[in-house]
C-alpha cells in the first residue's frame, strides 16, 4: 500500500476528470493508495476544504497559508485556532517562493516564521514549499527552531546541498511527479541520494501530473506511477519503496497505520 502525502482534493476539477471526489478516491484506492493528506493553502478556504473531506476516514488535512497567497499578513491566532481540529495533522503548506511575487519576500518570511511558531506550539509537523529560496528557507528553519516540530520539504526540486541541510534538521523530503520529467536531471540525482527512511511520495494534484499523464489534470491515483519511477531510480523493488514511504508518512504525521 502507498500514501499520497500531499494533494489538494478541494482543488480538483472533477468536470475535467470526469469523476466525483468519491470516484477519484476509489480510483486511487484501486491503485493501492490507502491514505491521502489534503493540504491547505489559505485559512479562509480551510473550512470549506475540511467540509469536503471530513467524512472520509482515510483523509487527513493540514492547515496553513501557501507562500504565494499573501494578500494579507498571517493571522497567527486564526491559524492556531483552526489547526487544533482533530483531523489536522500538519501546519502548512508554508515556506518561501521567490520564483513568483518577488515583491512579497518579507511578507512570506513573516508568514513562514508564524507557521513555525504555531507548529512548535501545537507540536505538529510543517509542510514546507520552497522554490528559488534555498538559503532563506534553511536560515529561517534554523533560526526559529523548525527542527523541534520537524516536517517535510514537499514537491522538492532543489539541489542536494539543500536537501542535506533539511535532512540534518530532521526533515523528510517528498518527491512528486516532476521526477519523471525528462528535464529533471538534477532532481533524479538528488532522489538517488535521499535516505529511504526520510523519503515521502506525493502527487501535489491537481498539478504536476507525472509521465505519461503530463499536461493532464493530476489525481491521487497517479502517486503509484511516482512510486514505481522512484523505486526504479533507486534500484529497489516497488514493494520496498511502498512499504518504507508509507511507514515514513505515518511516523512523521503521528498516525496509526491502517490495517
C-alpha positions in Angstrom: 0.0 0.0 0.0 1.1 3.6 -0.6 0.1 7.1 0.5 -0.4 10.3 -1.3 1.4 12.6 1.2 0.4 15.9 -0.5 -2.7 16.6 -2.6 -5.3 19.3 -3.0 -8.5 17.4 -3.2 -10.6 20.5 -2.9 -9.0 21.9 -6.0 -9.5 19.0 -8.3 -11.5 19.9 -11.4 -14.0 17.0 -11.3 -15.6 18.0 -14.6 -12.2 17.6 -16.4 -11.5 14.4 -14.6 -15.0 13.0 -15.3 -15.1 11.8 -11.7 -16.6 12.8 -8.5 -14.5 13.1 -5.3 -15.6 9.6 -4.1 -14.9 8.2 -7.5 -11.4 9.8 -7.7 -10.6 8.4 -4.2 -11.8 5.0 -5.3 -9.6 5.1 -8.4 -6.7 5.8 -6.1 -7.6 3.1 -3.7 -7.7 0.6 -6.6 -4.1 1.6 -7.2 -3.2 0.7 -3.6 -3.4 4.2 -2.2 -4.6 3.9 1.4 -4.3 7.4 2.8 -4.4 11.0 1.5 -3.2 14.2 3.0 -5.3 17.1 1.7 -3.2 20.3 2.1 -4.5 23.7 2.9 -3.3 26.9 1.0 -5.4 29.6 2.6 -7.1 30.0 6.0 -10.3 31.5 4.5 -10.8 28.4 2.4 -9.8 25.9 5.1 -13.4 25.4 6.5 -14.8 24.5 3.0 -11.8 22.2 2.3 -12.4 20.5 5.6 -16.1 20.1 5.0 -15.4 18.4 1.6 -13.2 15.7 3.1 -14.1 15.4 6.8 -16.3 12.3 6.3 -13.5 10.2 4.8 -11.5 8.3 7.4 -8.6 7.8 5.0 -8.1 11.6 4.5 -6.1 13.8 6.9 -5.7 17.5 6.4 -3.2 20.3 7.0 -3.8 23.9 7.9 -1.8 26.9 6.6 -1.2 29.6 4.0 0.8 29.0 0.8 3.7 31.4 0.4 2.1 32.8 -2.8 -1.2 33.5 -1.1 -0.1 36.6 0.8 -3.0 39.0 0.3 -2.7 40.0 3.9 -0.5 39.3 6.9 -0.8 35.9 8.5 -3.4 35.8 11.3 -1.5 33.6 13.6 -4.3 33.3 16.2 -6.7 32.1 13.4 -4.1 29.6 12.3 -3.6 28.4 15.8 -7.4 28.0 16.3 -8.1 26.2 13.1 -5.1 23.9 13.3 -6.3 22.4 16.6 -9.0 20.4 14.7 -8.6 16.7 15.3 -8.2 16.0 11.5 -5.3 18.4 11.2 -2.0 16.5 11.3 0.3 19.3 9.9 0.9 23.0 9.6 1.2 24.4 6.1 1.8 24.4 3.4 4.0 27.3 4.2 7.5 28.4 3.2 9.1 30.7 0.6 8.6 31.0 -3.1 10.9 33.6 -4.7 10.2 32.4 -8.3 7.0 34.5 -8.4 5.9 37.6 -6.5 9.4 39.0 -5.9 7.9 41.9 -4.0 6.4 39.7 -1.2 9.6 38.3 0.2 9.4 40.0 3.6 5.7 39.1 3.9 6.4 35.5 3.0 9.2 35.3 5.6 6.9 36.7 8.3 4.2 34.2 7.4 6.7 31.3 7.4 8.0 32.2 10.9 4.5 32.4 12.2 3.8 28.9 10.8 6.9 27.6 12.5 5.9 29.1 15.8 2.4 27.6 15.6 3.8 24.2 14.6 6.1 24.2 17.6 3.2 25.3 19.9 0.9 22.5 18.7 3.8 20.0 18.1 2.5 19.3 14.6 5.0 18.9 11.7 5.5 21.6 9.0 4.8 21.1 5.3 7.2 23.4 3.6 7.1 24.7 0.0 10.4 26.2 -1.2 11.3 27.5 -4.6 14.4 29.6 -5.5 14.8 30.5 -1.8 17.3 27.9 -0.6 19.3 30.0 1.7 16.5 31.9 3.3 14.4 28.8 3.8 17.1 26.9 5.7 18.2 30.0 7.6 14.6 30.7 8.9 14.2 27.0 9.7 17.3 27.1 11.8 16.7 30.5 13.4 13.2 29.7 14.6 13.6 26.1 15.7 11.8 24.2 12.9 13.8 21.1 14.0 11.7 21.0 17.2 8.5 20.1 15.3 10.0 18.6 12.2 8.2 18.2 8.9 8.7 17.8 5.2 10.0 19.8 2.3 7.3 18.8 -0.2 7.5 18.6 -4.0 11.2 19.0 -3.7 13.1 20.4 -6.8 16.2 22.0 -5.2 19.8 20.7 -5.0 21.4 18.1 -2.8 23.1 20.7 -0.6 19.6 22.0 0.4 18.2 18.5 0.8 21.2 17.6 3.1 20.7 20.6 5.3 17.0 19.8 5.6 17.8 16.2 6.4 20.3 17.4 9.1 17.4 19.3 10.7 15.4 16.1 10.9 13.1 16.8 8.0 11.8 14.5 5.4 11.9 15.1 1.6 8.8 14.5 -0.6 9.1 13.8 -4.3 6.3 14.5 -6.8 5.8 13.5 -10.5 8.3 16.2 -11.5 11.0 13.5 -11.0 9.5 11.7 -14.1 10.1 14.7 -16.4 12.8 14.3 -18.9 14.5 17.6 -17.9 14.6 16.8 -14.2 18.1 15.6 -14.5 19.5 17.1 -11.2 16.4 16.1 -9.2 16.9 12.4 -10.3 20.4 12.5 -8.9 19.1 14.1 -5.6 16.5 11.4 -5.2 19.1 8.7 -5.5 20.9 10.2 -2.5 17.9 10.7 -0.2 17.9 8.1 2.5 14.9 5.7 2.2 13.9 6.4 5.8 13.4 10.1 5.1 11.6 9.8 1.8 7.9 10.6 1.0 6.0 10.5 -2.3 3.1 12.7 -3.4 1.1 13.9 -6.4 0.5 17.6 -5.5 -2.6 17.0 -7.5 -4.3 18.6 -9.4 -0.9 19.9 -10.5 2.3 18.3 -12.0 0.9 15.0 -13.3 3.7 12.5 -13.9 4.7 11.0 -17.2 2.8 9.5 -19.0 0.0 11.9 -17.9 2.0 15.1 -18.1 -0.2 18.0 -19.2 -3.4 16.4 -17.8 -5.1 17.0 -14.6 -3.2 15.2 -11.8 -5.1 12.9 -9.4 -4.1 10.9 -6.3 -4.2 7.6 -8.3 -1.1 8.7 -10.1 1.1 8.6 -7.0 1.6 4.9 -7.9 3.4 6.0 -11.1 5.6 8.2 -9.0 6.3 5.3 -6.7 7.3 2.9 -9.5 9.5 5.5 -11.1 11.4 6.3 -7.8 11.8 2.6 -7.0 13.4 2.1 -10.3 15.6 5.1 -9.9 16.8 3.9 -6.5 17.3 0.3 -7.7 14.8 -1.2 -5.2 11.5 -3.0 -5.6 8.3 -1.2 -5.7 7.2 -3.1 -2.6 10.2 -1.9 -0.6 9.6 1.7 -1.8 5.9 1.5 -1.0 6.4 0.0 2.5 9.1 2.4 3.6 7.5 5.6 2.3 4.1 4.6 3.8 5.7 3.9 7.2 7.6 7.2 7.0 4.3 9.0 6.4 2.6 7.5 9.4 5.7 8.2 11.6 6.0 11.8 10.6 2.3 12.7 11.0 1.8 10.5 14.1 -0.9 8.5 12.6 -1.8 4.9 13.3 -1.2 2.7 10.3 -4.3 1.5 8.7 -4.9 -2.3 8.9 
